[in-house]
Amino acid sequence: MLLVHAGREVTFDQLIGYLWSDDPPRTARSVIQVQISHLRRAFPGMISTTSGGYLADVTPERVDLHRFRRLREEADPKDPEIAFSRLSEALECWRGVPFSGVGSEHLYYSVVSPLLEERWSAVAEWAACALSLGRAAEVVSYLTPIAREEPLRERLHHLFITALWHVGERAAALSAYEEIRSRLAEELGVDPDPDLTALHTQILRADTSELTPPKGMNAPFPDRKDVFVVRNDLPRDIPDFAGRRETLEHLVGVGTSKDERAKVCVISGSGGSGKTTLAVRAGHELVSHFPDGQLFIDLYGYTAEKKPLDERAALGALLRAVGVSSDNLPDSVDERSALWRATLRGKRLLVVLDNAVSYAQVNPILPSAEGTLTLITTRNDLAGLSGTDYISLSMLAEESALELLAKVLGEERVVRERERALRVVRICGGLPLALRVVAGRMLSRPKWSFGHVERRLSEQSRRFRELQVDGQNVEAAIDLSYQSLNQDQRRAFLLLGDMIGNTVDLHGASALLDVEPEEADDLLQGLVGVCLLEEPEGDVYRLHDLIGDFSRYRGWKDLDPGESDEARWRLANHYMVVAQRAADLLGPRAHGNSDHISGSRYTTELLDRSEAEAWFDIHQDNVADVIDFFSAGDSEEEVWRMADAVWRFYAQSGKMGLLLTSQEKALRASEKQGSQRGRAVTLIGMGIAQCLSGRFESALSLLVEAKDLLTDLGDESGMIRALANLGIVYERMGRFRECVECIEGVLDYAVSQGDKQLEAMQRGNLSVLYLTQGKPREALEMSELLLAMEPDDRLDASRIQAMRVSGEARTALGDFEGAYKDLHKAVEMAKGKSMKEIYAQNSLGVAYRAGGRFSEAITEHQTALDLAGKSGNRSGDAEILTDLGITYSAASRYEEALETLEKALVTATEREERYMVARASLALGKLPEPIVTADRVRDLLNDALRIFDELGLPEADQAREALKNL
């Protein structure tokens, strides 16, 4: 199978489908991997692993199938001798039936049968060519076994009977005719085709063989009495084409490339995504490159009240378009396909096959002549087409959508209401058809504003009524795809409209649909294949907004009562179970026991912290929607348990808005239920959120209340959790004595319980505190103790912190090379971990400053600020700004130091970070005059001294010394 698709990826799913059809064993992937391993040993360097499967990197000439196709292409109709030689060589590549013995129906009908059709078409071309050269005896010899092997192929039998007559075997010819006539009557209840019947009549009348035209001659090598007609059938090119510039340039590039092979490009996308518009625009831009014509045919794949055009009718229309008279049109699809290919030999022609429905529909229509370009638009993926360029159209980006509206309505009208226009674009989801309908309605109603349109579209019950005008209807476009689904796919599509959140992964979909993941995968891929479902990343799916609206609307009518609610509860339960497992992997938990939650057979397996973080990253918004779902369903305990599961991820990734809102909802739910434990757990979450937002007094109040509640409940582990977070708040407020008491209390508990993860966290916190208190040796010792703990993936976060503190301690001790080494390692370990990466980067800047490498130090501080801005977590800004300002001062860049330290002082004051207020004041007070006036210097230094003294920190001596020197 890899050789059939040589040079192209064959996915695991394709291989499984080819081998086992719809009933693969559970070990299917393992079986494939083992066989691939065997093949790699037999053919070293040939098979590569891709993101989704495997690829055979092999020269086509080494593969019989591709050599056969190349030789067949080289059969030049203008030189029958060469054509006969090439076709003879091509047929020698065949040795039996491909993949015989595999026994897979899907493989046979999707791969083997089309390959056999190629073979029999080549046999017919060879026989016709041989007859034209007077080599009838060779045809008889070659076709005798084939005629018995393929008793119902009328074209081959016509050639066989003709050859028998040409060698003088009239009786044998008549007998062969009678044999196929009887077989057709018995098995199919039909008579032979008119051409075969006419040949029989000629033989009966004893006409001479010379008067009998060999069957097949008119197909591959016609006697060209018809004159080739050059024409341009392309529809009108719309003047307001917008967006898709890169895609259009790609299409034009394909059409103008010097590669002379027959080029095919498939443009897929949902109904209304602008496939035809793009193909037509590309066609008009390429007119000069295809002087022999530009043909356009609608195949009616998805057209209301019309059946898809069959291959025979489509070929007939195209052949007549280029000048072949109706009288010269062969009857069968194979013959018309061969005539179509032969007619285009030597022509530079562009063909647009619009609205295709399947591989079977377009495959016989594809030109093979060099210099041709075929553009196919479809809602299906047409994955069976080989050697093609695939383009999948997404929705228009917001700027492109506004550009479209401006081109239709005028730029001034859009600029005047840009924000409201943007909201209309978002309601339409960037769907070009919807935007054109809106623009068309506004064009005919000049008094309508975008605000008015927004209000009309915002009413769910009338949205689709607003998105239709004569000839354009968004709901009808989606419905055509929906009608193409089977019953199981329709049910899946309707339930997906009721998913909680905007995306769902494979296991979530399994829960929603109540099917096993393998079956869910088939259903989802089927919906992706007809562009009703998007797959933004592997095994993660979403519905376009308008397609989602359609799904929900139809679901209200077509789903059984209660089916949607049951599906949503299954999905919510799935999220709850996986979120609890992911939370366990992110860090120690006091309230992770979710025994009351029923198990889910669809649960995603998460093996380590990175997988847990990746799961939360994908589903962070969905989890927030699940909290809303539980709130609305009076499931108060599920609300606070879900909020408690996700808080650490929200905090670590800087999602302060989601953290605060989820905890606030959980608090309301707990109060409604009267759950003291739920209230206490949620107060801890809110305290953490307030701390990270710089509101330390509020955080302190919430955490103290939580600690008291949990103490009253006898919840020791919960009380310890509140105590640990109180320690963090005390540290940020500069209340180091209380901070030490909290940390030591938690550390004692962790050691007594044998909780290595919690122990590591507290040792890390103590090491930071020692640094703050001016005890670098103690900080270094504590960090080394932590780093020496037995390896455990759960300790990774604490190890990052320990490596950073080790570097900071070495900086304070003057070991700069050791500091650089530790801090570079800390930065590398913290990559992608938000605040840990931010602090490690800033600490590296401090080390560079201490070593006199000011330029590098400034770069590291600024990188830390940039990371904070990107993550949305600004809890460390005051510290980073203070360090950056001190570095500017050390580098004698006093104006920049003043500006940065002033900003640090304001930030620290607003956030009530007393220690950072004192540090920023001290740094400002040390700036030379006239950068800071003498009076202000004294005030700043006095403020710093007062705070340092209150906190009992050694920096107080620096403030005193500076005051003495005034």
Secondary structure, 3 states (H helix, E strand, C coil): CCCCCCCCCEEHHHHHHHHHCCCCCCCHHHHHHHHHHHHHHHCCCCEEECCCEEEECCCHHHCHHHHHHHHHHCCCCCCHHHHHHHHHHHHCCCCCCCCCCCCCHHHHHHHHHHHHHHHHHHHHHHHHHHHHCCCHHHHHHHHHHHHHHCCCCHHHHHHHHHHHHHCCCHHHHHHHHHHHHHHHHHHCCCCCCHHHHHHHHHHHCCCCHHHCCCCCCCCCCCCCCCCCCCCECCCCCCCCCCCCHHHHHHHHHHHHCCCCCCEEEEEECCCCCCHHHHHHHHHHHCHHHCCCCEEEEECCCCCCCCCCCCHHHHHHHHHHHCCCCHHHCCCCHHHHHHHHHHHCCCCCCEEEEEEECCHHHHHHHCCCCCCCEEEEEECCCCCCCCCCEEEECCCCCHHHHHHHHHHHHCHHHHHHCHHHHHHHHHHHCCCHHHHHHHHHHHHHCCCCCHHHHHHHHHCHHHHHHHCEECCEEHHHHHHHHHHCCCHHHHHHHHHHCCCCCCEEEHHHHHHHHCCCHHHHHHHHHHHHHCCCCEEEECCEEECCHHHHHHHHHHHHHHCCCCHHHHHHHHHHHHHHHHHHHHHHHHCCCCCCCCCCCCCCCCCCCCCCHHHHHHHHHHHHHHHHHHHHHHHHCCCHHHHHHHHHHHHHHHHHCCCHHHHHHHHHHHHHHHHHHCCHHHHHHHHHHHHHHHHHCCCHHHHHHHHHHHHHHHHHCCCHHHHHHHHHHHHHHHHHHCCHHHHHHHHHHHHHHHHHHCCHHHHHHHHHHHHHHHHHCCCHHHHHHHHHHHHCCCCCHHHHHHHHHHHHHHHHHHHHCCCHHHHHHHHHHHHHHCCCCCHHHHHHHHHHHHHHHHCCCHHHHHHHHHHHHHHHHHHCCCCCHHHHHHHHHHHHHHCCCHHHHHHHHHHHHHHHHHCCCHHHHHHHHHHHHCCCCCCCCHHHHHHHHHHHHHHHHHHCCCHHHHHHHHHHCC
